[in-house]
Amino acid sequence: KQRGIPVVAVVGSTGEGFEAVHDHGIDAVFSLVDGATTLEEAMRRTAPLVERVTERACRTMTADAE
């Protein structure tokens, strides 16, 4: 952040009050899961979930830079 580089957090899921991270230099938060799921299901689907959230984060950050 101090070097002008956007800081993105990729998290398993967000909870109440997660927005407080913005006060600590996090520019954007992206959750791996976007709905109710079990830990086992999320772990089983880790690779496609990470791929999807990475694409979403990159598209968002690229759109913000334009």
mmCIF file as Biopython writes it, N, C-alpha, C and O atoms, coordinates in Angstrom:
data_model
#
loop_
_atom_site.group_PDB
_atom_site.id
_atom_site.type_symbol
_atom_site.label_atom_id
_atom_site.label_alt_id
_atom_site.label_comp_id
_atom_site.label_asym_id
_atom_site.label_entity_id
_atom_site.label_seq_id
_atom_site.pdbx_PDB_ins_code
_atom_site.Cartn_x
_atom_site.Cartn_y
_atom_site.Cartn_z
_atom_site.occupancy
_atom_site.B_iso_or_equiv
_atom_site.auth_seq_id
_atom_site.auth_asym_id
_atom_site.pdbx_PDB_model_num
ATOM 1   N N  . LYS A ? 1  ? 0.838   -1.196  0.000   1.0 0.0 1  A 1 
ATOM 2   C CA . LYS A ? 1  ? 0.000   0.000   0.000   1.0 0.0 1  A 1 
ATOM 3   C C  . LYS A ? 1  ? 0.880   1.256   0.000   1.0 0.0 1  A 1 
ATOM 4   O O  . LYS A ? 1  ? 0.582   2.230   -0.692  1.0 0.0 1  A 1 
ATOM 5   N N  . GLN A ? 2  ? 1.953   1.225   0.772   1.0 0.0 2  A 1 
ATOM 6   C CA . GLN A ? 2  ? 2.843   2.389   0.863   1.0 0.0 2  A 1 
ATOM 7   C C  . GLN A ? 2  ? 3.538   2.692   -0.462  1.0 0.0 2  A 1 
ATOM 8   O O  . GLN A ? 2  ? 4.039   3.798   -0.663  1.0 0.0 2  A 1 
ATOM 9   N N  . ARG A ? 3  ? 3.567   1.719   -1.358  1.0 0.0 3  A 1 
ATOM 10  C CA . ARG A ? 3  ? 4.212   1.904   -2.656  1.0 0.0 3  A 1 
ATOM 11  C C  . ARG A ? 3  ? 3.208   2.183   -3.763  1.0 0.0 3  A 1 
ATOM 12  O O  . ARG A ? 3  ? 3.558   2.167   -4.944  1.0 0.0 3  A 1 
ATOM 13  N N  . GLY A ? 4  ? 1.967   2.437   -3.385  1.0 0.0 4  A 1 
ATOM 14  C CA . GLY A ? 4  ? 0.945   2.758   -4.363  1.0 0.0 4  A 1 
ATOM 15  C C  . GLY A ? 4  ? 0.362   1.549   -5.068  1.0 0.0 4  A 1 
ATOM 16  O O  . GLY A ? 4  ? -0.284  1.686   -6.107  1.0 0.0 4  A 1 
ATOM 17  N N  . ILE A ? 5  ? 0.582   0.375   -4.518  1.0 0.0 5  A 1 
ATOM 18  C CA . ILE A ? 5  ? 0.064   -0.854  -5.111  1.0 0.0 5  A 1 
ATOM 19  C C  . ILE A ? 5  ? -1.215  -1.240  -4.380  1.0 0.0 5  A 1 
ATOM 20  O O  . ILE A ? 5  ? -1.219  -1.310  -3.151  1.0 0.0 5  A 1 
ATOM 21  N N  . PRO A ? 6  ? -2.302  -1.494  -5.109  1.0 0.0 6  A 1 
ATOM 22  C CA . PRO A ? 6  ? -3.548  -1.884  -4.448  1.0 0.0 6  A 1 
ATOM 23  C C  . PRO A ? 6  ? -3.354  -3.166  -3.627  1.0 0.0 6  A 1 
ATOM 24  O O  . PRO A ? 6  ? -2.635  -4.078  -4.034  1.0 0.0 6  A 1 
ATOM 25  N N  . VAL A ? 7  ? -4.000  -3.210  -2.483  1.0 0.0 7  A 1 
ATOM 26  C CA . VAL A ? 7  ? -3.927  -4.364  -1.594  1.0 0.0 7  A 1 
ATOM 27  C C  . VAL A ? 7  ? -5.287  -5.055  -1.594  1.0 0.0 7  A 1 
ATOM 28  O O  . VAL A ? 7  ? -6.311  -4.447  -1.285  1.0 0.0 7  A 1 
ATOM 29  N N  . VAL A ? 8  ? -5.271  -6.340  -1.949  1.0 0.0 8  A 1 
ATOM 30  C CA . VAL A ? 8  ? -6.492  -7.127  -2.057  1.0 0.0 8  A 1 
ATOM 31  C C  . VAL A ? 8  ? -6.419  -8.282  -1.069  1.0 0.0 8  A 1 
ATOM 32  O O  . VAL A ? 8  ? -5.381  -8.929  -0.934  1.0 0.0 8  A 1 
ATOM 33  N N  . ALA A ? 9  ? -7.519  -8.538  -0.385  1.0 0.0 9  A 1 
ATOM 34  C CA . ALA A ? 9  ? -7.604  -9.687  0.514   1.0 0.0 9  A 1 
ATOM 35  C C  . ALA A ? 9  ? -8.545  -10.711 -0.100  1.0 0.0 9  A 1 
ATOM 36  O O  . ALA A ? 9  ? -9.679  -10.392 -0.459  1.0 0.0 9  A 1 
ATOM 37  N N  . VAL A ? 10 ? -8.067  -11.941 -0.219  1.0 0.0 10 A 1 
ATOM 38  C CA . VAL A ? 10 ? -8.910  -13.054 -0.642  1.0 0.0 10 A 1 
ATOM 39  C C  . VAL A ? 10 ? -9.156  -13.883 0.602   1.0 0.0 10 A 1 
ATOM 40  O O  . VAL A ? 10 ? -8.223  -14.394 1.222   1.0 0.0 10 A 1 
ATOM 41  N N  . VAL A ? 11 ? -10.437 -14.010 0.961   1.0 0.0 11 A 1 
ATOM 42  C CA . VAL A ? 11 ? -10.807 -14.667 2.215   1.0 0.0 11 A 1 
ATOM 43  C C  . VAL A ? 11 ? -11.769 -15.811 1.940   1.0 0.0 11 A 1 
ATOM 44  O O  . VAL A ? 11 ? -12.397 -15.869 0.883   1.0 0.0 11 A 1 
ATOM 45  N N  . GLY A ? 12 ? -11.877 -16.713 2.894   1.0 0.0 12 A 1 
ATOM 46  C CA . GLY A ? 12 ? -12.824 -17.813 2.748   1.0 0.0 12 A 1 
ATOM 47  C C  . GLY A ? 12 ? -14.247 -17.294 2.666   1.0 0.0 12 A 1 
ATOM 48  O O  . GLY A ? 12 ? -15.009 -17.667 1.775   1.0 0.0 12 A 1 
ATOM 49  N N  . SER A ? 13 ? -14.589 -16.438 3.598   1.0 0.0 13 A 1 
ATOM 50  C CA . SER A ? 13 ? -15.899 -15.791 3.600   1.0 0.0 13 A 1 
ATOM 51  C C  . SER A ? 13 ? -15.792 -14.529 4.437   1.0 0.0 13 A 1 
ATOM 52  O O  . SER A ? 13 ? -14.853 -14.369 5.216   1.0 0.0 13 A 1 
ATOM 53  N N  . THR A ? 14 ? -16.747 -13.644 4.276   1.0 0.0 14 A 1 
ATOM 54  C CA . THR A ? 14 ? -16.753 -12.402 5.042   1.0 0.0 14 A 1 
ATOM 55  C C  . THR A ? 14 ? -17.815 -12.484 6.128   1.0 0.0 14 A 1 
ATOM 56  O O  . THR A ? 14 ? -18.835 -13.157 5.981   1.0 0.0 14 A 1 
ATOM 57  N N  . GLY A ? 15 ? -17.553 -11.802 7.190   1.0 0.0 15 A 1 
ATOM 58  C CA . GLY A ? 15 ? -18.509 -11.759 8.281   1.0 0.0 15 A 1 
ATOM 59  C C  . GLY A ? 15 ? -18.875 -10.327 8.601   1.0 0.0 15 A 1 
ATOM 60  O O  . GLY A ? 15 ? -18.370 -9.384  7.992   1.0 0.0 15 A 1 
ATOM 61  N N  . GLU A ? 16 ? -19.742 -10.186 9.546   1.0 0.0 16 A 1 
ATOM 62  C CA . GLU A ? 16 ? -20.198 -8.860  9.961   1.0 0.0 16 A 1 
ATOM 63  C C  . GLU A ? 16 ? -19.009 -7.998  10.371  1.0 0.0 16 A 1 
ATOM 64  O O  . GLU A ? 16 ? -18.156 -8.424  11.150  1.0 0.0 16 A 1 
ATOM 65  N N  . GLY A ? 17 ? -18.968 -6.798  9.844   1.0 0.0 17 A 1 
ATOM 66  C CA . GLY A ? 17 ? -17.925 -5.845  10.205  1.0 0.0 17 A 1 
ATOM 67  C C  . GLY A ? 17 ? -16.623 -6.004  9.436   1.0 0.0 17 A 1 
ATOM 68  O O  . GLY A ? 17 ? -15.631 -5.354  9.764   1.0 0.0 17 A 1 
ATOM 69  N N  . PHE A ? 18 ? -16.612 -6.863  8.413   1.0 0.0 18 A 1 
ATOM 70  C CA . PHE A ? 18 ? -15.368 -7.082  7.675   1.0 0.0 18 A 1 
ATOM 71  C C  . PHE A ? 18 ? -14.847 -5.807  7.033   1.0 0.0 18 A 1 
ATOM 72  O O  . PHE A ? 18 ? -13.654 -5.698  6.748   1.0 0.0 18 A 1 
ATOM 73  N N  . GLU A ? 19 ? -15.726 -4.847  6.804   1.0 0.0 19 A 1 
ATOM 74  C CA . GLU A ? 19 ? -15.326 -3.605  6.142   1.0 0.0 19 A 1 
ATOM 75  C C  . GLU A ? 19 ? -14.277 -2.838  6.929   1.0 0.0 19 A 1 
ATOM 76  O O  . GLU A ? 19 ? -13.617 -1.956  6.378   1.0 0.0 19 A 1 
ATOM 77  N N  . ALA A ? 20 ? -14.111 -3.155  8.201   1.0 0.0 20 A 1 
ATOM 78  C CA . ALA A ? 20 ? -13.121 -2.475  9.035   1.0 0.0 20 A 1 
ATOM 79  C C  . ALA A ? 20 ? -11.703 -2.666  8.497   1.0 0.0 20 A 1 
ATOM 80  O O  . ALA A ? 20 ? -10.812 -1.883  8.825   1.0 0.0 20 A 1 
ATOM 81  N N  . VAL A ? 21 ? -11.482 -3.692  7.678   1.0 0.0 21 A 1 
ATOM 82  C CA . VAL A ? 21 ? -10.142 -3.900  7.126   1.0 0.0 21 A 1 
ATOM 83  C C  . VAL A ? 21 ? -9.720  -2.743  6.230   1.0 0.0 21 A 1 
ATOM 84  O O  . VAL A ? 21 ? -8.527  -2.509  6.040   1.0 0.0 21 A 1 
ATOM 85  N N  . HIS A ? 22 ? -10.686 -2.021  5.680   1.0 0.0 22 A 1 
ATOM 86  C CA . HIS A ? 22 ? -10.361 -0.883  4.822   1.0 0.0 22 A 1 
ATOM 87  C C  . HIS A ? 22 ? -9.625  0.195   5.618   1.0 0.0 22 A 1 
ATOM 88  O O  . HIS A ? 22 ? -8.852  0.963   5.045   1.0 0.0 22 A 1 
ATOM 89  N N  . ASP A ? 23 ? -9.852  0.260   6.904   1.0 0.0 23 A 1 
ATOM 90  C CA . ASP A ? 23 ? -9.158  1.223   7.758   1.0 0.0 23 A 1 
ATOM 91  C C  . ASP A ? 23 ? -7.689  0.856   7.967   1.0 0.0 23 A 1 
ATOM 92  O O  . ASP A ? 23 ? -6.919  1.643   8.519   1.0 0.0 23 A 1 
ATOM 93  N N  . HIS A ? 24 ? -7.308  -0.342  7.524   1.0 0.0 24 A 1 
ATOM 94  C CA . HIS A ? 24 ? -5.940  -0.829  7.710   1.0 0.0 24 A 1 
ATOM 95  C C  . HIS A ? 24 ? -5.206  -1.012  6.388   1.0 0.0 24 A 1 
ATOM 96  O O  . HIS A ? 24 ? -4.198  -1.715  6.320   1.0 0.0 24 A 1 
ATOM 97  N N  . GLY A ? 25 ? -5.720  -0.373  5.338   1.0 0.0 25 A 1 
ATOM 98  C CA . GLY A ? 25 ? -5.014  -0.375  4.061   1.0 0.0 25 A 1 
ATOM 99  C C  . GLY A ? 25 ? -5.458  -1.394  3.036   1.0 0.0 25 A 1 
ATOM 100 O O  . GLY A ? 25 ? -4.882  -1.466  1.950   1.0 0.0 25 A 1 
ATOM 101 N N  . ILE A ? 26 ? -6.465  -2.181  3.353   1.0 0.0 26 A 1 
ATOM 102 C CA . ILE A ? 26 ? -6.980  -3.142  2.380   1.0 0.0 26 A 1 
ATOM 103 C C  . ILE A ? 26 ? -7.931  -2.406  1.445   1.0 0.0 26 A 1 
ATOM 104 O O  . ILE A ? 26 ? -8.879  -1.764  1.898   1.0 0.0 26 A 1 
ATOM 105 N N  . ASP A ? 27 ? -7.684  -2.498  0.152   1.0 0.0 27 A 1 
ATOM 106 C CA . ASP A ? 27 ? -8.521  -1.788  -0.816  1.0 0.0 27 A 1 
ATOM 107 C C  . ASP A ? 27 ? -9.783  -2.553  -1.184  1.0 0.0 27 A 1 
ATOM 108 O O  . ASP A ? 27 ? -10.835 -1.950  -1.397  1.0 0.0 27 A 1 
ATOM 109 N N  . ALA A ? 28 ? -9.689  -3.881  -1.261  1.0 0.0 28 A 1 
ATOM 110 C CA . ALA A ? 28 ? -10.832 -4.689  -1.670  1.0 0.0 28 A 1 
ATOM 111 C C  . ALA A ? 28 ? -10.755 -6.056  -1.005  1.0 0.0 28 A 1 
ATOM 112 O O  . ALA A ? 28 ? -9.671  -6.579  -0.746  1.0 0.0 28 A 1 
ATOM 113 N N  . VAL A ? 29 ? -11.918 -6.621  -0.735  1.0 0.0 29 A 1 
ATOM 114 C CA . VAL A ? 29 ? -12.018 -7.949  -0.127  1.0 0.0 29 A 1 
ATOM 115 C C  . VAL A ? 29 ? -12.859 -8.824  -1.048  1.0 0.0 29 A 1 
ATOM 116 O O  . VAL A ? 29 ? -13.952 -8.437  -1.461  1.0 0.0 29 A 1 
ATOM 117 N N  . PHE A ? 30 ? -12.341 -9.998  -1.362  1.0 0.0 30 A 1 
ATOM 118 C CA . PHE A ? 30 ? -13.040 -10.940 -2.217  1.0 0.0 30 A 1 
ATOM 119 C C  . PHE A ? 30 ? -13.176 -12.263 -1.482  1.0 0.0 30 A 1 
ATOM 120 O O  . PHE A ? 30 ? -12.194 -12.807 -0.976  1.0 0.0 30 A 1 
ATOM 121 N N  . SER A ? 31 ? -14.389 -12.772 -1.427  1.0 0.0 31 A 1 
ATOM 122 C CA . SER A ? 31 ? -14.673 -14.024 -0.746  1.0 0.0 31 A 1 
ATOM 123 C C  . SER A ? 31 ? -14.618 -15.191 -1.723  1.0 0.0 31 A 1 
ATOM 124 O O  . SER A ? 31 ? -15.102 -15.093 -2.850  1.0 0.0 31 A 1 
ATOM 125 N N  . LEU A ? 32 ? -14.022 -16.297 -1.278  1.0 0.0 32 A 1 
ATOM 126 C CA . LEU A ? 32 ? -13.988 -17.496 -2.117  1.0 0.0 32 A 1 
ATOM 127 C C  . LEU A ? 32 ? -15.376 -18.066 -2.341  1.0 0.0 32 A 1 
ATOM 128 O O  . LEU A ? 32 ? -15.682 -18.554 -3.428  1.0 0.0 32 A 1 
ATOM 129 N N  . VAL A ? 33 ? -16.210 -18.007 -1.327  1.0 0.0 33 A 1 
ATOM 130 C CA . VAL A ? 33 ? -17.567 -18.551 -1.459  1.0 0.0 33 A 1 
ATOM 131 C C  . VAL A ? 33 ? -18.555 -17.396 -1.439  1.0 0.0 33 A 1 
ATOM 132 O O  . VAL A ? 33 ? -18.383 -16.429 -0.697  1.0 0.0 33 A 1 
ATOM 133 N N  . ASP A ? 34 ? -19.591 -17.508 -2.259  1.0 0.0 34 A 1 
ATOM 134 C CA . ASP A ? 34 ? -20.568 -16.419 -2.328  1.0 0.0 34 A 1 
ATOM 135 C C  . ASP A ? 34 ? -21.941 -16.841 -1.820  1.0 0.0 34 A 1 
ATOM 136 O O  . ASP A ? 34 ? -22.943 -16.175 -2.081  1.0 0.0 34 A 1 
ATOM 137 N N  . GLY A ? 35 ? -21.975 -17.924 -1.113  1.0 0.0 35 A 1 
ATOM 138 C CA . GLY A ? 35 ? -23.245 -18.391 -0.557  1.0 0.0 35 A 1 
ATOM 139 C C  . GLY A ? 35 ? -22.971 -19.437 0.505   1.0 0.0 35 A 1 
ATOM 140 O O  . GLY A ? 35 ? -21.821 -19.734 0.830   1.0 0.0 35 A 1 
ATOM 141 N N  . ALA A ? 36 ? -24.034 -19.979 1.030   1.0 0.0 36 A 1 
ATOM 142 C CA . ALA A ? 36 ? -23.900 -20.993 2.067   1.0 0.0 36 A 1 
ATOM 143 C C  . ALA A ? 36 ? -23.266 -22.257 1.489   1.0 0.0 36 A 1 
ATOM 144 O O  . ALA A ? 36 ? -23.697 -22.770 0.457   1.0 0.0 36 A 1 
ATOM 145 N N  . THR A ? 37 ? -22.256 -22.736 2.164   1.0 0.0 37 A 1 
ATOM 146 C CA . THR A ? 37 ? -21.598 -23.983 1.772   1.0 0.0 37 A 1 
ATOM 147 C C  . THR A ? 37 ? -20.915 -24.570 2.996   1.0 0.0 37 A 1 
ATOM 148 O O  . THR A ? 37 ? -20.663 -23.868 3.975   1.0 0.0 37 A 1 
ATOM 149 N N  . THR A ? 38 ? -20.627 -25.821 2.933   1.0 0.0 38 A 1 
ATOM 150 C CA . THR A ? 38 ? -19.922 -26.453 4.049   1.0 0.0 38 A 1 
ATOM 151 C C  . THR A ? 38 ? -18.421 -26.289 3.847   1.0 0.0 38 A 1 
ATOM 152 O O  . THR A ? 38 ? -17.953 -26.057 2.732   1.0 0.0 38 A 1 
ATOM 153 N N  . LEU A ? 39 ? -17.685 -26.410 4.926   1.0 0.0 39 A 1 
ATOM 154 C CA . LEU A ? 39 ? -16.237 -26.352 4.844   1.0 0.0 39 A 1 
ATOM 155 C C  . LEU A ? 39 ? -15.717 -27.453 3.918   1.0 0.0 39 A 1 
ATOM 156 O O  . LEU A ? 39 ? -14.803 -27.230 3.124   1.0 0.0 39 A 1 
ATOM 157 N N  . GLU A ? 40 ? -16.301 -28.620 4.031   1.0 0.0 40 A 1 
ATOM 158 C CA . GLU A ? 40 ? -15.875 -29.737 3.197   1.0 0.0 40 A 1 
ATOM 159 C C  . GLU A ? 40 ? -16.080 -29.442 1.714   1.0 0.0 40 A 1 
ATOM 160 O O  . GLU A ? 40 ? -15.212 -29.746 0.895   1.0 0.0 40 A 1 
ATOM 161 N N  . GLU A ? 41 ? -17.213 -28.857 1.369   1.0 0.0 41 A 1 
ATOM 162 C CA . GLU A ? 41 ? -17.501 -28.513 -0.025  1.0 0.0 41 A 1 
ATOM 163 C C  . GLU A ? 41 ? -16.530 -27.445 -0.524  1.0 0.0 41 A 1 
ATOM 164 O O  . GLU A ? 41 ? -16.013 -27.538 -1.638  1.0 0.0 41 A 1 
ATOM 165 N N  . ALA A ? 42 ? -16.290 -26.445 0.296   1.0 0.0 42 A 1 
ATOM 166 C CA . ALA A ? 42 ? -15.355 -25.380 -0.097  1.0 0.0 42 A 1 
ATOM 167 C C  . ALA A ? 42 ? -13.949 -25.945 -0.303  1.0 0.0 42 A 1 
ATOM 168 O O  . ALA A ? 42 ? -13.254 -25.564 -1.245  1.0 0.0 42 A 1 
ATOM 169 N N  . MET A ? 43 ? -13.539 -26.842 0.572   1.0 0.0 43 A 1 
ATOM 170 C CA . MET A ? 43 ? -12.210 -27.439 0.437   1.0 0.0 43 A 1 
ATOM 171 C C  . MET A ? 43 ? -12.131 -28.326 -0.804  1.0 0.0 43 A 1 
ATOM 172 O O  . MET A ? 43 ? -11.100 -28.366 -1.475  1.0 0.0 43 A 1 
ATOM 173 N N  . ARG A ? 44 ? -13.191 -29.020 -1.105  1.0 0.0 44 A 1 
ATOM 174 C CA . ARG A ? 44 ? -13.230 -29.879 -2.287  1.0 0.0 44 A 1 
ATOM 175 C C  . ARG A ? 44 ? -13.135 -29.046 -3.567  1.0 0.0 44 A 1 
ATOM 176 O O  . ARG A ? 44 ? -12.559 -29.489 -4.561  1.0 0.0 44 A 1 
ATOM 177 N N  . ARG A ? 45 ? -13.692 -27.861 -3.537  1.0 0.0 45 A 1 
ATOM 178 C CA . ARG A ? 45 ? -13.753 -26.987 -4.718  1.0 0.0 45 A 1 
ATOM 179 C C  . ARG A ? 45 ? -12.723 -25.856 -4.683  1.0 0.0 45 A 1 
ATOM 180 O O  . ARG A ? 45 ? -12.882 -24.856 -5.383  1.0 0.0 45 A 1 
ATOM 181 N N  . THR A ? 46 ? -11.677 -26.005 -3.880  1.0 0.0 46 A 1 
ATOM 182 C CA . THR A ? 46 ? -10.711 -24.926 -3.697  1.0 0.0 46 A 1 
ATOM 183 C C  . THR A ? 46 ? -10.166 -24.388 -5.016  1.0 0.0 46 A 1 
ATOM 184 O O  . THR A ? 46 ? -10.186 -23.177 -5.235  1.0 0.0 46 A 1 
ATOM 185 N N  . ALA A ? 47 ? -9.688  -25.244 -5.885  1.0 0.0 47 A 1 
ATOM 186 C CA . ALA A ? 47 ? -9.058  -24.775 -7.136  1.0 0.0 47 A 1 
ATOM 187 C C  . ALA A ? 47 ? -10.013 -23.924 -7.983  1.0 0.0 47 A 1 
ATOM 188 O O  . ALA A ? 47 ? -9.643  -22.812 -8.359  1.0 0.0 47 A 1 
ATOM 189 N N  . PRO A ? 48 ? -11.228 -24.399 -8.298  1.0 0.0 48 A 1 
ATOM 190 C CA . PRO A ? 48 ? -12.104 -23.540 -9.115  1.0 0.0 48 A 1 
ATOM 191 C C  . PRO A ? 48 ? -12.552 -22.274 -8.372  1.0 0.0 48 A 1 
ATOM 192 O O  . PRO A ? 48 ? -12.781 -21.239 -8.999  1.0 0.0 48 A 1 
ATOM 193 N N  . LEU A ? 49 ? -12.676 -22.350 -7.057  1.0 0.0 49 A 1 
ATOM 194 C CA . LEU A ? 49 ? -13.064 -21.157 -6.296  1.0 0.0 49 A 1 
ATOM 195 C C  . LEU A ? 49 ? -11.962 -20.110 -6.344  1.0 0.0 49 A 1 
ATOM 196 O O  . LEU A ? 49 ? -12.238 -18.923 -6.514  1.0 0.0 49 A 1 
ATOM 197 N N  . VAL A ? 50 ? -10.719 -20.542 -6.195  1.0 0.0 50 A 1 
ATOM 198 C CA . VAL A ? 50 ? -9.587  -19.602 -6.257  1.0 0.0 50 A 1 
ATOM 199 C C  . VAL A ? 50 ? -9.475  -19.019 -7.662  1.0 0.0 50 A 1 
ATOM 200 O O  . VAL A ? 50 ? -9.224  -17.824 -7.819  1.0 0.0 50 A 1 
ATOM 201 N N  . GLU A ? 51 ? -9.656  -19.841 -8.668  1.0 0.0 51 A 1 
ATOM 202 C CA . GLU A ? 51 ? -9.602  -19.356 -10.049 1.0 0.0 51 A 1 
ATOM 203 C C  . GLU A ? 51 ? -10.667 -18.288 -10.295 1.0 0.0 51 A 1 
ATOM 204 O O  . GLU A ? 51 ? -10.397 -17.244 -10.887 1.0 0.0 51 A 1 
ATOM 205 N N  . ARG A ? 52 ? -11.872 -18.571 -9.830  1.0 0.0 52 A 1 
ATOM 206 C CA . ARG A ? 52 ? -12.980 -17.632 -10.052 1.0 0.0 52 A 1 
ATOM 207 C C  . ARG A ? 52 ? -12.751 -16.315 -9.318  1.0 0.0 52 A 1 
ATOM 208 O O  . ARG A ? 52 ? -12.950 -15.246 -9.895  1.0 0.0 52 A 1 
ATOM 209 N N  . VAL A ? 53 ? -12.338 -16.376 -8.060  1.0 0.0 53 A 1 
ATOM 210 C CA . VAL A ? 53 ? -12.158 -15.151 -7.291  1.0 0.0 53 A 1 
ATOM 211 C C  . VAL A ? 53 ? -10.961 -14.351 -7.800  1.0 0.0 53 A 1 
ATOM 212 O O  . VAL A ? 53 ? -10.974 -13.122 -7.744  1.0 0.0 53 A 1 
ATOM 213 N N  . THR A ? 54 ? -9.936  -15.028 -8.291  1.0 0.0 54 A 1 
ATOM 214 C CA . THR A ? 54 ? -8.782  -14.327 -8.857  1.0 0.0 54 A 1 
ATOM 215 C C  . THR A ? 54 ? -9.187  -13.566 -10.109 1.0 0.0 54 A 1 
ATOM 216 O O  . THR A ? 54 ? -8.796  -12.414 -10.296 1.0 0.0 54 A 1 
ATOM 217 N N  . GLU A ? 55 ? -9.972  -14.210 -10.968 1.0 0.0 55 A 1 
ATOM 218 C CA . GLU A ? 55 ? -10.444 -13.515 -12.170 1.0 0.0 55 A 1 
ATOM 219 C C  . GLU A ? 55 ? -11.307 -12.312 -11.806 1.0 0.0 55 A 1 
ATOM 220 O O  . GLU A ? 55 ? -11.167 -11.235 -12.385 1.0 0.0 55 A 1 
ATOM 221 N N  . ARG A ? 56 ? -12.201 -12.508 -10.838 1.0 0.0 56 A 1 
ATOM 222 C CA . ARG A ? 56 ? -13.082 -11.411 -10.412 1.0 0.0 56 A 1 
ATOM 223 C C  . ARG A ? 56 ? -12.270 -10.253 -9.844  1.0 0.0 56 A 1 
ATOM 224 O O  . ARG A ? 56 ? -12.540 -9.093  -10.156 1.0 0.0 56 A 1 
ATOM 225 N N  . ALA A ? 57 ? -11.281 -10.561 -9.014  1.0 0.0 57 A 1 
ATOM 226 C CA . ALA A ? 57 ? -10.445 -9.513  -8.415  1.0 0.0 57 A 1 
ATOM 227 C C  . ALA A ? 57 ? -9.651  -8.762  -9.486  1.0 0.0 57 A 1 
ATOM 228 O O  . ALA A ? 57 ? -9.571  -7.534  -9.459  1.0 0.0 57 A 1 
ATOM 229 N N  . CYS A ? 58 ? -9.067  -9.503  -10.423 1.0 0.0 58 A 1 
ATOM 230 C CA . CYS A ? 58 ? -8.283  -8.868  -11.483 1.0 0.0 58 A 1 
ATOM 231 C C  . CYS A ? 58 ? -9.157  -7.988  -12.362 1.0 0.0 58 A 1 
ATOM 232 O O  . CYS A ? 58 ? -8.759  -6.879  -12.720 1.0 0.0 58 A 1 
ATOM 233 N N  . ARG A ? 59 ? -10.338 -8.469  -12.712 1.0 0.0 59 A 1 
ATOM 234 C CA . ARG A ? 59 ? -11.240 -7.654  -13.530 1.0 0.0 59 A 1 
ATOM 235 C C  . ARG A ? 59 ? -11.647 -6.377  -12.793 1.0 0.0 59 A 1 
ATOM 236 O O  . ARG A ? 59 ? -11.700 -5.299  -13.384 1.0 0.0 59 A 1 
ATOM 237 N N  . THR A ? 60 ? -11.928 -6.508  -11.520 1.0 0.0 60 A 1 
ATOM 238 C CA . THR A ? 60 ? -12.337 -5.349  -10.723 1.0 0.0 60 A 1 
ATOM 239 C C  . THR A ? 60 ? -11.203 -4.338  -10.613 1.0 0.0 60 A 1 
ATOM 240 O O  . THR A ? 60 ? -11.408 -3.140  -10.807 1.0 0.0 60 A 1 
ATOM 241 N N  . MET A ? 61 ? -10.016 -4.824  -10.304 1.0 0.0 61 A 1 
ATOM 242 C CA . MET A ? 61 ? -8.885  -3.912  -10.126 1.0 0.0 61 A 1 
ATOM 243 C C  . MET A ? 61 ? -8.497  -3.271  -11.453 1.0 0.0 61 A 1 
ATOM 244 O O  . MET A ? 61 ? -8.090  -2.110  -11.475 1.0 0.0 61 A 1 
ATOM 245 N N  . THR A ? 62 ? -8.614  -3.999  -12.554 1.0 0.0 62 A 1 
ATOM 246 C CA . THR A ? 62 ? -8.307  -3.444  -13.871 1.0 0.0 62 A 1 
ATOM 247 C C  . THR A ? 62 ? -9.333  -2.380  -14.242 1.0 0.0 62 A 1 
ATOM 248 O O  . THR A ? 62 ? -8.972  -1.330  -14.774 1.0 0.0 62 A 1 
ATOM 249 N N  . ALA A ? 63 ? -10.599 -2.639  -13.967 1.0 0.0 63 A 1 
ATOM 250 C CA . ALA A ? 63 ? -11.650 -1.668  -14.282 1.0 0.0 63 A 1 
ATOM 251 C C  . ALA A ? 63 ? -11.477 -0.394  -13.472 1.0 0.0 63 A 1 
ATOM 252 O O  . ALA A ? 63 ? -11.734 0.703   -13.969 1.0 0.0 63 A 1 
ATOM 253 N N  . ASP A ? 64 ? -11.037 -0.538  -12.211 1.0 0.0 64 A 1 
ATOM 254 C CA . ASP A ? 64 ? -10.818 0.640   -11.365 1.0 0.0 64 A 1 
ATOM 255 C C  . ASP A ? 64 ? -9.652  1.484   -11.867 1.0 0.0 64 A 1 
ATOM 256 O O  . ASP A ? 64 ? -9.635  2.697   -11.658 1.0 0.0 64 A 1 
ATOM 257 N N  . ALA A ? 65 ? -8.680  0.859   -12.526 1.0 0.0 65 A 1 
ATOM 258 C CA . ALA A ? 65 ? -7.480  1.561   -12.992 1.0 0.0 65 A 1 
ATOM 259 C C  . ALA A ? 65 ? -7.729  2.336   -14.278 1.0 0.0 65 A 1 
ATOM 260 O O  . ALA A ? 65 ? -6.966  3.239   -14.619 1.0 0.0 65 A 1 
ATOM 261 N N  . GLU A ? 66 ? -8.789  1.988   -14.987 1.0 0.0 66 A 1 
ATOM 262 C CA . GLU A ? 66 ? -9.051  2.646   -16.284 1.0 0.0 66 A 1 
ATOM 263 C C  . GLU A ? 66 ? -9.662  4.003   -16.125 1.0 0.0 66 A 1 
ATOM 264 O O  . GLU A ? 66 ? -9.938  4.676   -17.119 1.0 0.0 66 A 1 
#
